[in-house]
């Protein structure tokens, strides 16, 4: 299917599915950090692969990215992006230590953050599975601590090998003071977009 | 006037002395800089993929190593440059994520580097310097008055090639 031809109704349906997934993801993160985490309404980006990194505010900002590949009834990529300092604070909180300001995450920090990525992604995928009755299997998480543009290009390349356009469904995770904690990005393969649309009954163009 | 021109992902640009080309956030992508020191003109490409033959859509030649280098070399020759004088410098092609289970896709950065080297060699263009591979992102700044390629990273400091 050509994702450039998605109708407004179909895009809305994808947004709603993402909203439900992200709601569960935020709840899982809340429980991990004992803090209220909210979500903003998902943002859909339907862009040429080579322009997709423009979704990022600053491609040279230092971030920590956690990347998972989803297989099963859908093929998709999941990327969680946390601003660097927030990611380190998050890791410290989980490990029960004082937040330290060091340049690189320690192996223990990395491991804690990968676990966060896994748990949050699983919550998102579980919600999707239950909603549309499909089975989804996430990979082990990979982590990169670097400029956001370099973190995301690897993921875009994977999609760009076959396609010229990519659909990015991005949800901001925010705390009660509206401060952004991180971004959850869901990038389904075009064939999988069709699967989702069929399951929610809006497959016809 | 020294002008700075940005090269976005899947793009290449050619400029003359004294201008500068910059491209940011090369992860698995590779930056290929070509320079003719006699004419002081240079090009910089921000390439995503090694090979255009695998893709269904090939509308943008600057996306692939084979077609991007071809087009950039042609552009330089049109402006009077010669392959025999051209010098190439490479930056990027990192492997940003390490997984426990490696899939064949994991080394896309490595493939980009290998493809660029092969294509340049095929054209008889010398690679005089490179900062490629490893696991970190890079930004590149290519100065066409000197032919120097400044490679910056957030985590491993800066280098000048």
Interface residues (C-beta under 8 A of the other chain):
Chain A: X49 X50 X51 X53 X59 X60 X62 X65 X67 X69 X103 X104 X139 X140 X142 X143 X144 X145 X146 X147 X148 X149 X150 X151 X152 X153 X154 X156 X157 X158 X160 X161 X162 X163 X164
Chain B: X8 X9 X10 X11 X24 X25 X26 X27 X28 X29 X48 X49 X54 X55 X56 X57 X59 X60 X63 X94 X96 X97 X98 X99 X100 X101 X103 X105 X108 X109 X135 X136 X137 X138 X139 X153 X154 X155
